[in-house]
Amino acid sequence: MDTTPRPCSDWNTARKANLSTVVQREWVYGYLSGLRDAILAHAKQDIYGLLPTNENIVSLVNTHCESQPQDTVNNALRSLLDRMPEPR
């Protein structure tokens, strides 16, 4: 399995060419779902209710990747999580 972080530049190229948009979005949702499960298992905190809507998540990734094409999609999602309030 290739675990190399996906560059934002590839995200931008695919999005602008309308290539695999659904696949990209589903990957983002799967990544966050797995991260949510890991946080729940290790920290006993559920971040699910703190996540923005699916449309806002994709918009945030798009904005991050447009402004920082040298970064990775993983980092864009971590940036989103860093800005969320602490789970209770």
C-alpha positions in Angstrom: 0.0 0.0 0.0 1.3 3.5 -0.9 1.2 5.7 2.2 2.9 8.6 0.6 1.0 11.8 1.6 -0.8 13.3 -1.4 0.5 16.7 -2.5 -1.9 19.6 -2.6 -0.7 20.3 -6.1 -2.1 17.0 -7.3 -5.4 17.7 -5.4 -5.6 21.1 -7.2 -4.8 19.6 -10.6 -7.4 16.9 -10.3 -10.1 19.3 -8.9 -9.6 21.8 -11.6 -9.7 19.1 -14.3 -12.8 17.6 -12.7 -10.9 14.3 -12.4 -12.0 11.9 -9.6 -13.6 14.6 -7.5 -15.9 12.0 -5.9 -12.9 9.8 -5.1 -11.0 12.7 -3.6 -13.9 13.7 -1.4 -14.5 10.1 -0.3 -10.8 9.8 0.6 -11.0 12.9 2.8 -14.1 11.6 4.6 -12.4 8.2 5.1 -9.3 9.8 6.4 -11.2 11.9 8.9 -13.3 8.8 9.9 -10.2 6.8 10.6 -8.6 9.7 12.5 -11.8 10.0 14.5 -11.8 6.4 15.4 -8.1 6.6 16.4 -8.7 9.6 18.7 -11.8 7.9 20.2 -9.8 4.7 20.9 -6.7 6.5 22.3 -8.1 9.6 24.0 -11.7 8.5 24.6 -12.8 11.7 22.9 -15.3 11.8 20.0 -14.6 14.6 17.5 -17.5 13.6 15.2 -19.9 16.3 16.4 -17.2 19.0 16.1 -16.5 18.4 12.4 -17.8 20.9 9.9 -20.2 19.8 7.2 -18.8 17.7 4.4 -19.1 20.6 2.0 -17.2 22.9 4.4 -14.5 20.2 4.9 -13.9 20.0 1.2 -14.0 23.8 0.9 -11.3 24.1 3.6 -9.1 21.6 1.9 -9.5 23.4 -1.4 -8.6 26.7 0.2 -5.6 25.3 2.0 -4.3 23.5 -1.1 -4.8 26.5 -3.3 -2.8 28.8 -0.9 -0.2 26.1 -0.2 0.2 23.8 -3.2 3.6 22.5 -1.8 1.8 21.1 1.2 -0.1 17.8 1.5 -3.8 17.0 1.8 -3.0 15.3 5.1 -1.6 18.5 6.5 -4.6 20.4 5.2 -6.8 18.1 7.3 -4.6 18.3 10.3 -4.8 22.1 10.1 -8.6 21.7 10.1 -8.4 19.6 13.2 -6.1 22.0 14.9 -8.6 24.7 14.6 -11.5 22.7 16.1 -12.6 23.2 19.7 -11.5 20.5 22.2 -13.9 17.6 22.5 -15.7 17.3 25.8 
